Amino acid sequence: MKIVFFGTREYDHYYFDVLAADPDYGCEIKFLTANLDVDTAPLARGGDAVCAFVNSDCSAPVLEVLAQNGIRLLLMRCAGFNNVDLAAAKRLGITVLRVPGYSPEAVAEHAMALAQAANRRLCKAYVKVRNNNFALDGLLGYNLYGSSAGIIGTGRIGAAMARICHGYGMTVLAYDQYKNPSLEGIVRYVSLEELLRGSDLISLHCPLTAETHHLINRETIGMIRDSAILVNTSRGALIDTEALIEALRARKFAGVGLDVYEDEDGQVFEDFSDEVLQNEVVPVLLSFPNVVITSHQAFFTRTALQSIAIVTMENARAFARGEKLVNEVKADA
């Protein structure tokens, strides 16, 4: 099988090259630094499959170009698939496979790091010390021990975050359509409103769907304690950015930690250090001293990257051999 990888970086080579050389996978990989969109999709010509990432454009027009160029398989080297038009993929005969659980602990640990950084003003403290300012003004936080955590979405990542919060000595509330039996004795499932009103730390770990789009909005923000910390390592559009900025201006939230945010697709994983950002979201959010933003890096650990590579290649091998596709994503998923 010939697989065309889009939007690759040096670290992709490091983990995929070793597996591609293994004859058991029987794959030939072509790495492209260009990300997948309607203009770059023709570069897949000659391949059997395309491997895309969370920031790739996998809309119907792109999938149509891929199908015209003989692509039968779309490998998502990530867990999310909200950027894939599954109905179009089904219509075009393109199978979509993903990596559902590469390292949930990697994302959960980053979520807690964001919570701690926002709570204890670590970014501000670092800058102050670099400037020989050792005063403690503006750095006051609160103990997480003995406080309450609200976990929205208790799949693999949310469950990992719940265990971390439990280990911190926090009371853990959870909201999900389905209860995770592995969390019995660790969390107490409640309604969304009860979670929002009763949590000192709120961490989002649910997929982006029509139902969860802008889950955190003006109305739900009004339910949250003014002293709460909000963390999002899932999908940016779970939070209504305008409503969040309004709340921050009104001195809502003790801290906000974001690894994702709305309209990040045009700049995620790219270097704009010598340019002026056209997207105003990040500069506005960073103007608040209690906001910490990272660059969609929650997944970015050696353990996670190795797992992503292995599962992606196993997905490709299973498709090539006609085996059961345990990680297939279908239009009715």
C-alpha positions in Angstrom: 0.0 0.0 0.0 1.2 3.5 -0.9 0.3 6.1 1.7 0.6 9.8 1.1 1.1 11.7 4.4 0.0 15.4 4.5 1.1 18.1 6.9 4.1 16.1 8.2 6.8 17.4 10.5 10.2 16.0 11.5 8.8 14.1 14.4 6.4 12.2 12.0 9.5 10.8 10.2 11.0 9.7 13.4 8.1 7.4 14.4 6.7 6.4 11.0 9.9 5.6 9.1 10.8 2.7 11.4 7.4 1.1 11.0 7.3 1.7 7.2 10.6 -0.3 7.0 8.9 -3.3 8.7 7.8 -5.7 5.9 4.9 -6.9 8.1 3.2 -3.5 7.4 4.0 -3.6 3.7 3.6 0.1 3.3 5.4 2.7 1.2 5.1 6.2 2.6 5.4 9.6 0.8 5.7 12.5 3.2 4.4 15.9 2.3 4.8 19.0 4.4 1.9 20.7 2.7 -1.4 20.2 4.6 -4.4 18.6 3.0 -6.9 20.9 1.3 -8.6 21.2 -2.1 -5.5 22.6 -3.7 -3.0 20.0 -2.4 -5.3 17.0 -2.7 -4.1 16.2 -6.3 -0.7 15.4 -4.8 -2.2 12.2 -3.5 -2.2 10.8 -7.1 -0.5 7.5 -7.3 -1.3 6.6 -3.7 -3.8 4.1 -2.3 -4.4 6.0 1.0 -4.0 9.4 2.5 -2.9 10.1 6.1 -4.2 13.4 7.5 -4.2 15.1 10.8 -6.5 17.1 13.1 -6.0 20.4 11.2 -6.4 18.9 7.7 -9.3 19.9 5.4 -11.3 16.7 4.9 -14.4 18.3 3.5 -16.5 17.0 0.7 -14.7 18.9 -2.1 -11.3 17.6 -0.9 -12.6 14.0 -0.6 -14.0 14.2 -4.1 -10.5 15.1 -5.4 -9.0 12.3 -3.5 -11.5 9.8 -4.8 -10.8 11.0 -8.4 -7.2 10.3 -7.8 -7.8 6.7 -6.7 -7.7 7.1 -2.9 -9.7 4.4 -1.1 -8.6 5.0 2.5 -8.3 8.1 4.7 -6.1 7.5 7.8 -6.6 10.0 10.5 -3.5 10.0 12.8 -5.6 11.5 15.6 -8.7 10.8 17.6 -10.9 13.6 16.4 -12.8 13.4 13.1 -15.0 16.4 13.2 -13.1 17.8 10.2 -14.1 14.8 8.0 -17.3 14.9 6.0 -18.2 11.3 6.7 -21.3 11.3 4.5 -19.2 12.4 1.6 -16.6 9.7 2.4 -19.3 7.0 2.4 -20.7 8.3 -0.9 -17.3 8.3 -2.5 -16.3 4.8 -1.2 -13.5 6.1 1.0 -13.0 4.3 4.3 -12.1 6.5 7.3 -10.0 5.1 10.1 -8.7 6.9 13.2 -6.6 6.5 16.3 -9.2 6.6 19.1 -6.9 6.4 22.2 -3.2 6.9 21.6 -2.3 8.2 25.1 -5.2 9.7 27.1 -2.8 10.4 29.9 -0.8 12.8 27.7 -3.8 15.0 27.1 -5.0 14.8 30.7 -1.6 15.6 32.1 -1.4 18.7 29.9 -4.9 19.7 31.0 -3.8 19.7 34.6 -0.6 21.5 33.7 -2.8 24.3 32.1 -5.0 24.4 35.2 -1.9 24.7 37.5 -0.3 27.3 35.2 -3.4 29.4 35.1 -4.1 29.0 38.8 -0.6 29.9 40.0 0.2 32.4 37.3 3.3 30.5 36.2 3.8 32.3 32.9 3.6 35.7 34.6 5.8 34.5 37.4 8.4 33.3 35.0 8.5 36.6 33.1 8.7 38.6 36.4 11.7 36.5 37.6 13.4 36.9 34.2 13.2 40.6 34.8 14.6 40.3 38.3 11.2 41.0 39.8 10.7 38.7 42.8 7.5 40.3 44.2 4.5 38.1 44.7 1.9 40.7 43.6 -0.5 39.2 41.1 0.5 35.6 41.6 -2.1 34.5 44.2 -3.7 31.2 43.6 -5.7 28.7 45.6 -5.3 25.0 46.7 -6.7 22.4 44.3 -6.6 20.0 47.2 -10.0 19.9 48.9 -11.7 21.8 46.0 -14.0 20.3 43.4 -13.3 19.3 39.8 -15.9 19.0 37.0 -15.1 16.7 34.1 -17.3 17.1 31.0 -16.9 14.0 29.0 -15.6 10.8 30.7 -14.1 8.8 27.8 -10.5 7.8 27.9 -9.1 11.3 28.3 -11.8 12.5 30.6 -11.3 9.4 32.8 -7.6 10.0 33.0 -8.2 13.6 34.0 -10.7 12.5 36.7 -8.1 10.1 38.1 -5.5 12.9 38.2 -8.0 15.3 40.0 -8.9 12.5 42.4 -5.2 12.0 43.1 -4.9 15.7 43.9 -7.5 15.2 46.7 -10.3 16.9 44.8 -14.0 16.0 44.8 -14.7 15.0 41.2 -18.0 15.6 39.5 -18.7 14.3 36.0 -21.1 14.9 33.2 -21.6 12.5 30.2 -24.4 10.7 28.4 -22.8 7.4 29.3 -21.3 6.5 32.7 -17.8 5.1 32.6 -17.8 2.0 34.9 -14.0 2.3 35.5 -14.6 5.6 37.4 -16.9 4.1 40.1 -15.9 5.4 43.4 -13.9 8.2 41.8 -16.5 10.5 40.3 -20.1 11.4 41.0 -22.2 11.8 37.8 -24.4 14.9 37.9 -26.3 17.2 35.5 -24.4 19.7 33.5 -25.9 22.6 35.5 -24.9 21.0 38.8 -21.4 20.4 37.6 -21.0 24.0 36.3 -22.4 25.5 39.5 -20.4 23.2 41.9 -17.0 23.0 40.3 -13.8 25.0 41.1 -12.0 23.4 38.1 -13.9 22.6 34.9 -12.1 20.6 32.2 -13.6 19.8 28.8 -13.1 16.4 27.3 -16.0 15.8 25.0 -16.1 15.6 21.2 -17.3 18.5 19.0 -20.8 17.8 17.7 -23.8 19.8 16.9 -25.0 19.3 20.4 -21.7 20.3 22.1 -20.9 23.2 19.8 -20.6 26.3 22.1 -21.4 24.1 25.1 -19.7 26.9 27.1 -21.7 30.0 26.2 -23.1 33.1 27.9 -25.9 31.1 29.6 -23.6 28.3 30.9 -20.9 30.7 31.8 -23.4 32.5 34.0 -23.8 29.2 36.0 -20.0 28.9 36.7 -18.4 30.3 39.8 -16.5 33.5 39.3 -13.5 31.9 41.1 -13.5 28.8 38.8 -10.8 27.6 36.4 -11.8 26.6 32.9 -9.6 24.3 30.8 -10.1 23.1 27.2 -7.9 20.5 25.6 -10.6 19.0 23.4 -12.0 21.2 20.6 -12.0 25.0 20.4 -15.6 25.4 19.3 -16.8 23.9 22.6 -16.4 27.4 23.9 -18.1 30.5 22.5 -15.0 32.7 22.3 -17.0 36.0 22.3 -18.8 34.9 25.4 -15.5 33.9 27.1 -13.9 37.2 26.3 -16.9 39.1 27.7 -16.7 37.0 30.9 -13.0 37.6 31.3 -13.5 41.4 30.9 -16.1 41.1 33.6 -13.4 39.5 35.8 -15.0 36.0 35.6 -12.8 33.0 36.2 -9.7 32.6 38.4 -8.0 31.2 35.4 -8.5 29.9 31.9 -6.2 27.3 30.2 -6.6 26.7 26.5 -4.8 24.3 24.2 -7.4 24.8 21.5 -9.6 27.7 20.5 -12.0 28.7 17.8 -10.7 29.5 14.3 -7.2 28.0 15.1 -7.0 25.9 11.9 -5.1 28.6 9.9 -2.3 28.9 12.4 -2.1 25.7 14.4 1.4 24.1 14.2 2.7 27.0 12.1 5.4 29.6 12.9 4.2 33.2 12.7 6.9 34.7 15.0 8.0 37.2 12.3 4.5 38.0 11.1 1.4 39.8 12.3 -1.4 37.5 13.2 -4.6 38.1 11.2 -6.6 36.1 13.8 -7.3 38.4 16.7 -8.5 35.7 19.1 -5.1 34.8 20.6 -3.8 38.4 21.2 -7.1 39.3 22.9 -7.1 36.3 25.1 -3.4 36.7 26.0 -4.2 40.3 27.1 -5.8 38.8 30.2 -3.3 37.9 33.0 -5.2 34.8 34.1 -5.3 33.1 30.6 -2.7 30.5 29.5 -2.7 29.3 25.8 -0.6 26.6 24.3 -0.3 25.4 20.7 -2.6 22.3 20.4 0.2 20.3 22.0 -1.6 18.3 24.7 -1.1 15.1 22.6 2.6 15.9 22.1 4.6 13.3 24.1 6.9 10.6 22.9 4.6 7.9 24.2 1.6 9.4 22.4 3.4 9.8 19.1 4.7 6.3 19.1 1.2 5.0 19.8 -0.3 7.1 17.0 2.2 5.7 14.6 1.6 2.1 15.6 -2.2 2.3 15.5 -2.2 4.2 12.2 0.0 1.6 10.5 -2.1 -1.2 12.0 -5.2 0.4 10.6 -3.6 0.5 7.2 -2.5 -3.1 7.4 -6.0 -4.3 8.5 -7.5 -2.4 5.5 -5.0 -3.9 3.1 -5.6 -7.4 4.4 -9.4 -7.1 4.4 -9.4 -7.6 8.2 -12.0 -6.2 10.7 -11.6 -2.5 10.9 -12.0 -1.8 14.7 -11.2 1.9 14.3 -13.5 2.7 11.4 -15.5 5.9 11.6 -18.8 5.8 9.7 -21.4 8.4 8.8 -23.8 7.3 11.4 -21.2 7.3 14.2 
